[in-house]
Amino acid sequence: MKWIKRTLLTLPFMIAALLNVLVISADSGHLPHQRIDGFAFLFSTPWGWLLDHDWVWHTHSRVFDNLITLAVLLWFPAALYSGCIWLLLRAGRLYRFRRSR
């Protein structure tokens, strides 16, 4: 049962890593990547209201700006998804504990 919980908690990060590799490979290969970008935006859409603010500064480095964009679109939502899954698992555990008493 523990490995299922650990897999559920790391699943958003695995999806973010896969999307990150796909976006970077499409960028460096000069391939059309509208569909891959669509998947990245779909992944971060539920958190758009939180990520829409201009919290990230803009630099003069294109590479650094791209890394910040990927972090905001992929890695922050992955952390939020993982946190929500963790909270659901904790709430389920608490519910089972209270019900057994």
N, C-alpha and C positions, 0 to 999 in steps of 0.2 A: 504494500500500500504506500510505503514511503517513496518508492521510485516513481509512482504515478503522480504524487503530489509534486515531487521535484521536477518531473517532466512538464507538468502543467505550469509551474512557475517559470520555467525556462523557455517555454514555447514562444512567448512574444519576442524574446531576445533572439531565438533561432529564426523567426520570421523576419525580424529586422535585419539580422545579419545576411540572410538570403537576399532580401530586397536591396541591401547596401551593395552586395557583390554584383547583383544584376544591374543596378544603376551605374556603378563605376565601370563595369565592363562594357555597357552600352555607350557610355560617354567616351571611353578611350578607343573603342572600336569604330566610332563614328557611325553607329547604327541608329536607326530611328527608335526612340525609346518612349514614345507617347504611352504605350500600354503599360510599360514598367513604371513610369511616373504615375500613371493612373492607379496602379496597385499601391504605390507608396502613399498617395493621397487618400486612397480608400482606407488604408491602415491607420492613418492619423486623423481621419474625419471626425470620429466621435470626440476627439480632444481638441478640435479646431477652435472652439470658443476660448479655450485656455491658452492655446499656442498662437492665437491670432495677434496678440499684443506684441508690440515692438520691444521685447525684452532683451533681444540680442543686439549687440553693437555691430556696426558695419566696419570692416577693415578695408585696407587697400590691396589686400592679397586675394586673388581670385580663388586660390586653392583653399585658403582658410575660410573664406565665405562659403564655399561649397561644403566644407566639413561642418560648419555651423548649421547650414541648411539641412544636411543629412541628420545631424544630431536632433534638430528640432522636429523634423518630419518623421524620423524613424526611432531614435533611441529614447527620447523622452516619452513618447506614447508607449513604447515597449515597457518602460519602467512603470508607467501608470497602469497598463493592463496587468502587469505582474502584481502590482500592489493590490489591485481590485480582486484578482484571483486569490491572493493570500488572505485578504479580508473575508472573502466568501468561505474559504476553507476554515478560517478561525471561527466564523459565525456558526458554521455547520458543526464544528467540534463543540462549541459552547452549547448549542441547542441539544446535541446528543447527550452531553454531560448533564444538563438540567433536566432533561426528560427521563434519564435513568434514575434520578434521585427520587 
